Amino acid sequence: ADYLDNGNNKMAIQQADKLLKKHKDLHCAKVLKAIGLQRTGKQDEAYALAQEVAALEPTDDNSLQALTILYREMHRPELVTKLYEAAVKKVPNSEEYHSHLFMAYARVGEYKKMQQAGMALYKIVPKNPYYFWSVMSLIMQSISAQDENLSKTMFLPLAERMVEKMVKEDKIEAEAEVELYYMILERLEKYKEALDVVRGKLGEKLTSELQSRENKCMAMYKKLHRWPECNALARRLLLKNSDDWQFYITYFDSVFQLIDESWTPPAEEEHSLEGEVHCSIEQAVNFIEERITEESKSSRPLRGPYLAKLELIRRLRHRSCNDEYKLGDPEELMFQYFKKFGDKPCCFTDLKVFVDLLPPSQYTKFIRQLLDVIPLAAAAENEVALPGDIKALQQHLCVVQLSRLLGIYHAMEKKQKLAVVRELMLRYRHGLEFGKSCLKTELQFSDYYCLLAVHLLLDLWLEGEEAAVWQCLTLLEEGLSHSPSNAQFKLLLIRIYCRLGAFEPVSELYSSLDAKHIQHDTIGYLLTRYAGSLGHYAAASQSCNFALRFFHSNQKDTSEYIIQAYKYGAFEKIPEFIAFRNRLNSSLHFAQVRTERMLLDLLLEANISTSLEESIKSMSLSPEEDDIPWKELRDNRDLTVLFSWDPKDRDISEEHRKLSLEEETLWLRIRSLTLRLVSGLPTLGHTIQPKNSEKTAENGVSSKIDTIRALLQQLEAAVDSGKKFLEQKIQYPVLGPPPTRMAGFFSNGSCQCQTSLFYLVSDIYELDTNGLEDSAEIQERIGNSFKSLVERLTDLFNKCKGDLIEVRDGTLKTHPNLLENLVFFVETISIALWVSSYCDSVLRPFKSNLQKKKKKKKESSVAMPPVFTHFLDYVTELQTLTSNVIDHIKGLEMILTALKLEELSLKDTLLLQEEKKFTKTVQGKVQSSYHHSVQEIGELLKKRLDTIKKLKI
């Protein structure tokens, strides 16, 4: 066992063998040997050994534990359940084995068996947790039941009765048990009863979370629409802590609900269960004013009361009440707020929510007013006034962010914008003085200046100023050199490099972000969207692996979390874990990565290192199966991961999100159908049968071609939907979701090529079943398909021609679309080759039959059917075309190597000396990345050319 723990698996196997020589029935040694075998990649031997031991139904702890470890490593948790079922039969009173059995069921989600195992445990050892394990398993059955009715009428009421029994017998001990009772009542929509539980004696056990009882009461009052209670409870909690924002929201919600219902407090008795109720705007205004007065006495400044005042104004304005003047002028209130909290980084995000209260005509005046109260000092008259300490710097930064949000920078012209960029960079570099003592992992205080300058330059770039984008990269690389942990710099660099078509620097930037766990799903799209499409095949493979590893381990990890939740009685977390697992399983990104990964593997290996058939078999792909949950797809991407200070009309909107999801889903459908069509090619394997034989229908091949034809129709439909979608000509914000590759796929002709290749498969199949004799028409159709395919592929190649990087008026311009077209060309030619090898497999037997006939008849003039010459011409033309593309790529490589970027006299003399060195780095990175892309594409095409040369009938 020590050898196994240290990872020395070979020694472990040897030691186990020694032991087994002496004691050949030592179960535990056999299992430990099996673990060694499993870890050295001998899965089948390991499995056989394990089953040998399992068949003897061992009951010693060591063997059971060791087998559990082994089965877990084999990803076969269902075998553990069988193991403990047998052990429990032999040792019926073992608490330990029963609880292991329960956990084994939990791993595989067998809720009904869990319920039984829990009760069996409780009978052996009457401990409360076991009883409630059983109750929780009932709730899990209700959650997983497809039939809503069944869960409301059977599982939940049964769970409720089980808990009530314990309550009546006064056996409730732990907080978790009360939580569970509350959870059942809430799911049964018995809100009144749930409220009584929380407010009653049982509720006193709810102590582990702060305000646990109050929050639960509030939730029930809301469900029951008991607004007086909501209001009184929120009021009471705000008197205790006037900085708790959620209660302000509830307080306002309930006040306005009561006003709308024209509720009046009863004359005699209490206003409500929770005490005094406010039911008029008067009272609300006074209440907020009192909170502010209270705040002024508090030892530390609280933001809540001041923001609550602005929130109330916003709501009154929304309801078009005329009472808002009682609270004061929002502009003045925001000004006072800035004076109090302007040196805190949160000041901007606090005020951002309320800027709508300002009339646009006041924007510039408001910003000037804020600037006037910041202590800035200029060294000389014409120089920029700079802050003397971090507080002043924060205040100034807040104003700059607000100026961007209010659209003041957007309205400037180019010259003014450039002047602002200069000023911001000056302020950025000056601010670095305050951060000299910062650790590498800390951000510099003035980083946002640099980011804002980059945002302004991005505006200029989108308006057609080509040089601006290089300056963006230059400033970001400079920023990153001072603040190596700034994720915003990295994310923005990733987006801009990708827009320019340079993927190489991105891999390193992304890995330095050190994305953890769920982030592979939320920001992984930044990587996977571009790696493959820019020709970095190795990096694409790797980035898909990162993501897939996370998604696959999620399955295993979640069951561990659930088990821990049972052990520690954190019952309310269990449904959350399950929902989390489901959300990840139906993640859009997961489906995309799976599909693209398989297409990529076929592209890199099929008919190069292994045959197409073997590749597809190893991925267990089949054209009939679709494993994407189309109806449940969840878009888990974080589209706001990049900071943006843009006004609402320029920022990413809900509409953008919806459109992006629609576009991603359409593109995924096209890719998934393409993959399934390719996976159908080997299934059409050549079967020699008489033309009119009855058997064709039975042996399943004819149904295979029907599958292919059905998929082809679906592909046509998906392509049509895609084209319709693109007619809307949607422009996402520059930092919003990146568009898919769909537009390029249609416009460069790859789509038409790939579809017609799949139609060709159908024709060849027909030729195969009809034979050569009476098939002149099909042969002609195939011949025409070959011709038009070569024309289309040549067209596609023509769209790849041109300089990838060109120097225009002293600035660089990249053409990423040419790179994307080249990548599509490689993919399309690969599909053409897979289809050609299918043609080859059909035509070869025909040819050998003809030759046999020739020998029999001893004639020299058996006419060769035209399809052979068509095919040979086609293959020859494919070969020529591919050679031409390879030559073109060699040419590109030479041009890229010869491109001397040093000679680019960057005309913009505004660049400082230190900036020049960063500009050089940036341009070098882009050049090197393009060079790398072209090399990888060239290598792959050479391998494909070798495949073409083998296609000679």
Residue pairs with C-beta under 8 A, 6 or more apart in sequence:
1 12
1 32
3 9
3 11
3 12
3 15
3 36
4 12
4 32
4 35
4 36
4 39
9 35
9 36
9 39
9 40
10 36
10 40
12 32
12 33
12 35
12 36
13 33
13 36
13 37
13 40
16 29
16 30
16 32
16 33
16 36
17 33
19 26
19 29
20 26
20 29
20 30
20 33
23 29
27 53
27 56
27 58
27 60
27 62
27 63
28 60
28 62
28 63
28 66
30 49
30 52
30 53
31 49
31 50
31 53
31 63
31 66
31 67
31 70
32 66
33 49
34 45
34 46
34 47
34 49
34 50
34 53
34 70
35 46
35 66
35 69
35 70
35 73
37 43
37 45
37 46
37 49
38 46
38 70
38 73
38 74
39 73
43 74
46 70
46 74
47 74
50 67
50 70
50 71
53 63
53 67
54 67
54 79
54 82
54 83
54 86
57 86
57 87
57 89
57 90
58 64
58 67
58 87
59 87
59 90
59 91
59 97
61 96
64 83
64 84
64 87
64 97
64 100
67 79
67 80
67 83
68 80
68 83
68 100
68 104
71 77
71 79
71 80
71 83
72 80
72 556
75 556
77 104
77 107
77 108
77 559
78 108
80 104
80 107
81 101
81 104
81 105
81 108
81 110
81 113
83 104
84 97
84 100
84 101
84 104
85 101
87 94
87 97
87 100
87 101
88 94
88 97
88 98
88 101
88 120
91 97
93 124
95 121
95 124
95 125
98 117
98 120
98 121
98 124
99 121
99 130
101 117
102 114
102 117
102 118
102 121
102 133
102 566
103 563
103 566
105 111
105 113
105 114
105 117
106 114
106 559
106 562
106 563
106 566
107 559
107 563
108 559
109 140
109 144
109 559
111 137
111 138
111 140
111 141
111 144
112 137
112 141
114 133
114 134
114 137
114 140
115 134
115 137
115 138
115 141
116 134
118 130
118 131
118 133
118 134
118 135
118 137
119 130
119 131
119 134
121 127
121 130
121 133
122 130
122 131
122 134
128 166
128 171
128 172
128 173
128 174
128 177
129 174
129 569
131 162
131 166
132 176
132 177
132 180
132 569
132 571
133 566
134 162
135 159
135 162
135 163
135 180
135 184
136 180
136 566
136 571
136 574
138 155
138 156
138 158
138 159
138 162
139 155
139 156
139 159
139 180
139 183
139 184
139 187
139 571
139 575
140 574
140 575
140 578
141 151
141 155
142 150
142 151
142 152
142 154
142 155
142 156
142 159
142 187
143 151
143 575
143 578
144 578
145 151
145 155
152 188
156 184
156 187
156 188
157 188
159 184
160 184
160 185
160 188
163 177
163 180
163 181
163 184
166 172
166 177
167 181
167 202
172 178
172 181
172 202
172 205
174 205
174 569
175 205
175 206
175 207
175 208
175 569
176 568
176 569
176 570
176 571
177 205
177 569
178 197
178 202
178 203
178 205
178 206
179 206
179 571
179 572
180 571
180 572
181 197
181 202
182 194
182 197
182 198
182 216
183 571
183 572
185 191
185 193
185 194
185 197
186 194
186 219
186 220
189 223
191 220
191 223
191 224
192 220
192 224
194 216
194 220
195 217
195 220
195 221
195 224
197 203
198 206
198 213
198 216
198 217
198 220
199 213
199 217
199 273
203 213
203 216
206 212
206 213
206 216
209 215
211 237
214 233
214 237
217 229
217 233
218 230
218 233
218 234
218 250
221 227
221 229
221 230
221 233
222 230
222 250
225 257
226 272
227 254
227 257
227 258
227 261
227 263
228 254
228 258
228 263
228 265
228 271
228 272
228 274
228 277
228 279
229 272
229 273
229 274
230 250
230 253
230 254
230 257
231 250
231 251
231 254
231 255
231 258
231 272
231 277
231 278
231 279
232 271
232 272
232 273
232 274
232 275
232 276
232 277
233 250
233 274
234 247
234 248
234 250
234 251
234 254
235 251
235 275
235 276
235 277
235 278
235 287
236 274
236 275
237 244
237 247
238 244
238 247
238 248
238 251
238 287
238 291
242 291
242 294
242 295
242 302
242 304
242 305
243 302
243 303
243 304
243 305
244 304
245 304
245 307
248 304
248 307
248 308
248 311
249 311
251 278
251 284
251 287
252 284
252 311
252 312
252 315
255 278
255 279
255 280
255 281
255 283
255 284
256 315
256 319
258 277
258 278
258 279
259 279
259 280
259 281
263 277
263 279
264 279
265 271
265 277
265 279
271 277
278 284
278 287
281 316
281 321
281 323
284 312
285 312
285 323
285 326
285 327
288 305
288 308
288 309
288 312
288 327
291 304
291 305
291 308
292 305
292 306
292 309
294 305
295 301
295 302
295 304
295 305
295 306
301 340
301 341
303 341
303 346
303 350
306 333
306 336
306 337
306 340
307 337
307 350
307 354
309 327
309 328
309 333
310 330
310 333
310 334
310 337
310 353
310 354
310 357
311 354
312 324
312 327
313 324
313 327
313 330
313 333
313 357
314 354
314 356
314 357
316 323
316 324
316 327
317 324
317 357
327 333
330 354
330 357
330 358
331 357
331 358
331 362
331 366
334 351
334 354
334 357
334 358
334 366
335 366
335 369
335 370
337 347
337 350
337 351
338 347
338 351
338 370
338 373
338 395
338 398
339 373
341 347
341 350
342 370
342 373
342 374
342 394
342 395
342 398
342 399
343 390
343 391
343 392
343 394
343 395
344 394
345 394
347 394
347 398
348 397
348 398
348 401
348 402
348 405
351 402
352 405
355 402
355 405
355 406
358 366
358 406
363 406
363 407
363 408
364 408
366 406
367 399
367 402
367 403
367 406
367 408
370 395
370 398
370 399
370 402
371 396
371 399
373 395
374 387
374 392
374 395
374 396
374 399
375 387
375 388
375 392
376 385
376 386
376 387
376 388
376 392
376 396
377 385
377 386
377 388
378 384
378 385
378 386
379 386
384 423
384 426
384 427
386 427
386 430
387 393
387 395
387 396
387 431
389 434
390 434
390 445
393 431
393 434
393 445
393 446
394 445
396 427
397 446
397 448
397 449
400 424
400 448
400 449
400 452
401 448
401 452
401 645
403 409
404 410
404 452
404 455
404 645
404 646
405 645
405 646
405 647
406 647
407 647
407 650
409 417
409 420
409 456
409 459
410 459
410 646
410 647
410 650
412 420
414 460
414 463
414 465
417 456
417 459
417 460
418 460
418 910
420 453
420 456
421 453
421 456
421 457
421 471
422 910
424 449
424 450
424 452
424 453
424 456
425 449
425 450
425 453
425 475
427 446
427 449
428 446
428 447
428 449
428 450
428 453
428 479
429 446
430 446
431 444
431 445
431 446
431 449
432 444
432 446
432 482
434 445
434 446
435 442
435 444
435 445
435 446
435 482
438 444
440 484
440 485
441 485
442 485
443 483
443 485
443 486
444 482
444 483
444 486
447 479
447 483
447 486
447 488
447 489
450 475
450 476
450 478
450 479
450 489
451 479
451 488
451 489
451 492
451 643
452 645
453 475
454 472
454 475
454 476
454 492
455 644
455 645
455 646
457 468
457 469
457 471
457 472
457 475
458 468
458 469
458 472
458 496
458 734
460 468
461 468
461 469
461 472
462 734
466 808
466 811
466 812
466 813
467 811
467 906
467 907
467 908
469 496
469 499
469 500
470 811
470 812
470 906
470 919
470 922
470 923
471 908
471 911
471 919
472 492
472 496
473 493
473 496
473 497
473 918
473 919
473 922
474 911
474 915
474 918
474 919
474 922
475 915
475 918
476 489
476 492
476 493
476 496
477 493
477 918
477 921
477 922
478 914
478 915
478 918
479 486
479 489
480 486
480 489
480 490
480 493
481 918
483 489
484 512
487 513
488 642
488 643
490 509
490 510
490 512
490 513
491 513
491 523
491 526
491 641
491 642
492 642
492 735
493 505
493 506
493 509
494 506
494 509
494 510
494 526
494 527
495 526
495 642
495 735
495 738
497 503
497 505
497 506
497 509
497 925
497 926
497 929
498 506
498 526
498 529
498 530
498 534
498 738
499 816
500 814
500 816
500 926
501 534
501 804
501 814
501 815
501 816
501 819
501 820
501 926
501 929
501 930
501 933
502 534
502 814
502 925
502 926
502 929
502 930
503 530
503 531
503 534
503 535
503 536
503 539
503 929
503 933
504 536
504 539
504 925
504 928
504 929
504 932
504 933
505 925
505 926
505 929
506 526
506 527
506 530
506 531
507 527
507 531
507 536
507 539
507 542
507 543
510 526
510 527
510 543
513 523
515 523
515 524
515 546
517 550
520 546
520 547
520 550
520 551
521 547
521 550
521 551
521 584
521 587
521 589
521 590
521 636
521 637
522 636
522 637
522 638
522 641
523 637
523 638
523 641
524 543
524 546
524 547
524 589
524 593
525 589
525 592
525 637
525 738
526 738
527 543
527 546
528 540
528 543
528 544
528 547
528 589
528 592
528 593
528 596
529 738
529 740
530 738
531 539
531 540
531 543
532 540
532 596
532 600
532 823
533 741
533 820
533 823
534 816
534 819
534 820
534 823
534 929
534 933
535 819
535 822
535 823
535 933
535 934
535 936
535 937
536 929
536 932
536 933
536 936
537 600
537 603
537 604
537 936
537 940
538 936
540 596
540 600
541 597
541 600
541 601
541 604
544 593
544 596
544 597
544 600
545 597
547 589
547 590
547 593
548 590
548 593
548 594
548 597
551 584
551 585
551 587
551 590
551 593
554 581
554 584
554 585
555 581
555 585
558 577
558 578
558 580
558 581
561 573
561 577
562 574
562 577
562 578
564 570
565 571
565 573
565 574
565 577
566 574
582 632
583 634
583 636
584 590
584 636
585 629
586 629
586 632
586 633
586 634
587 633
587 634
587 636
588 633
588 634
588 635
588 636
588 637
588 661
588 664
588 665
588 668
589 636
589 637
591 628
591 629
591 633
591 668
591 672
592 664
592 668
592 671
594 627
595 628
595 668
595 671
595 672
595 675
596 671
598 619
598 621
598 675
599 671
599 674
599 675
599 678
599 827
601 615
601 619
602 612
602 615
602 616
602 675
602 678
602 830
603 826
603 827
603 830
603 940
604 940
605 615
606 612
606 615
606 616
606 830
606 834
607 833
607 834
607 837
607 947
608 943
608 944
608 946
608 947
610 618
611 682
612 678
612 681
612 682
612 834
612 837
613 682
616 678
616 679
616 682
619 679
621 675
621 676
621 679
622 679
622 683
623 676
623 677
623 679
623 680
623 683
623 704
623 707
623 708
623 711
624 707
625 676
626 672
626 676
628 668
628 672
630 665
630 669
633 661
633 665
635 657
635 660
635 661
635 664
637 737
639 652
639 656
639 657
639 660
639 736
639 737
640 652
642 735
644 651
644 652
644 733
644 735
646 733
650 733
651 733
652 732
652 733
652 735
652 736
652 737
656 730
656 732
656 733
656 736
656 737
657 737
659 728
659 730
659 732
660 732
660 736
660 737
662 725
663 725
663 730
663 739
663 740
663 742
664 740
666 718
666 721
666 722
666 725
666 740
666 742
667 722
667 740
667 741
667 742
669 718
669 721
670 715
670 718
670 719
670 722
670 742
670 745
670 751
673 711
673 714
673 715
673 718
674 715
674 754
674 831
676 711
677 708
677 711
677 712
677 715
677 758
678 831
678 834
680 704
680 707
680 708
680 711
681 761
681 834
681 835
681 838
683 701
683 704
683 707
684 701
684 704
684 705
684 708
684 761
684 765
684 838
685 701
685 841
686 768
686 841
686 842
686 845
687 696
687 699
687 701
688 845
689 695
689 696
691 769
691 770
691 771
696 702
696 769
697 703
702 769
705 762
705 765
708 758
708 761
708 762
708 765
709 762
712 755
712 758
712 759
712 762
715 755
715 758
716 755
719 746
719 751
719 755
722 742
722 746
723 746
725 742
726 742
726 743
726 746
730 739
732 738
732 739
741 820
741 824
744 750
744 817
744 820
744 821
744 824
745 751
745 824
748 796
748 799
748 821
748 824
749 792
749 795
749 796
749 799
750 796
750 824
750 825
750 827
750 828
752 792
753 789
753 792
753 793
753 796
753 828
753 832
754 828
754 831
756 785
756 788
756 789
756 792
757 789
757 828
757 831
757 832
757 835
758 835
759 785
760 782
760 785
760 786
760 789
760 835
760 839
761 835
761 838
763 778
763 781
763 782
763 785
764 782
764 838
764 839
764 842
765 842
766 775
766 778
767 775
767 778
767 779
767 782
767 842
767 867
768 842
770 778
771 846
772 779
772 846
772 850
772 865
772 867
776 866
779 865
779 866
779 867
779 870
780 866
782 867
782 870
783 866
783 867
783 870
786 870
786 871
786 873
786 874
787 874
789 832
789 874
790 874
790 877
790 878
790 881
793 825
793 828
793 829
793 832
793 878
793 881
794 881
796 821
796 824
796 825
796 828
797 825
797 881
797 884
797 885
797 888
799 818
799 821
800 818
800 821
800 822
800 825
800 885
800 888
801 818
801 888
802 815
802 818
803 815
803 895
804 814
804 815
804 818
804 819
804 892
804 895
804 896
804 930
804 934
805 812
805 813
805 814
805 815
805 896
805 899
805 926
805 927
805 930
806 812
806 813
806 815
807 813
807 899
807 904
809 907
810 904
810 905
810 906
810 907
811 904
811 906
811 907
812 901
812 904
812 923
812 926
814 926
814 930
819 930
819 933
819 934
822 889
822 934
822 937
823 937
825 885
826 937
826 940
826 941
826 944
829 878
829 881
829 882
829 941
829 944
830 944
832 878
833 878
833 944
833 947
833 948
833 951
836 874
836 875
836 878
836 948
836 951
837 947
837 951
839 871
840 871
840 951
840 953
843 867
843 868
843 871
843 953
844 953
846 865
847 868
847 953
850 862
850 864
853 862
854 860
854 862
868 953
871 953
872 952
872 953
875 948
875 951
875 952
878 948
879 945
879 948
879 949
882 941
882 944
882 945
882 948
883 945
885 941
886 938
886 941
886 942
886 945
889 934
889 937
889 938
889 941
890 938
892 934
893 931
893 934
893 935
893 938
896 927
896 930
896 931
896 934
897 931
899 927
901 920
901 923
901 924
901 927
902 920
904 923
906 916
906 919
911 919
